[in-house]
Amino acid sequence: MTDLEAVTRWVEGYVRAWSSNTSDDIAALFAEDAAYYPAPYADPWRGRDAIVAEWLARGDAPGHTAFSWFPVTVGPDLSVIQGTTSYPHATYSNLWLIRLDGVGQCREFTEWWMEHV
């Protein structure tokens, strides 16, 4: 599998988890000891169980978002994607920093998001 295929598969899984808000879909994305930074300088959610819990505490209602994306750079250690998230009430531009492990799970994820004004 190429790096782009791995990132594409992971982003598709993220969008699926975002839409379903099920623990299994979320957990499948992350390595056991992963770190999820919900904002660049925020304290990370550490470990798969904490990531699932924090995600579910903040989860969007299924069916209320649309997400489009493209890769900015894809590499064996770090990939960056640019996306657009559309809600009924707002639109956001996103940059995601994604570090996948050898089995395609994320070991570190950082979200940068900016609301369109």
Buried (B, 14 or more C-beta within 10 A) or exposed (E): EEBEEBBBEBBEBBBBBBBEBBBEBBBBBBBEEBBBBBEEEEEBBEBBEBBBBBBEEEBEEEEEBEBEBEBEEBEEEEBBBBBBBBEEEEEBEBBBBBBBBEEBBBBBBBBBBEEEE
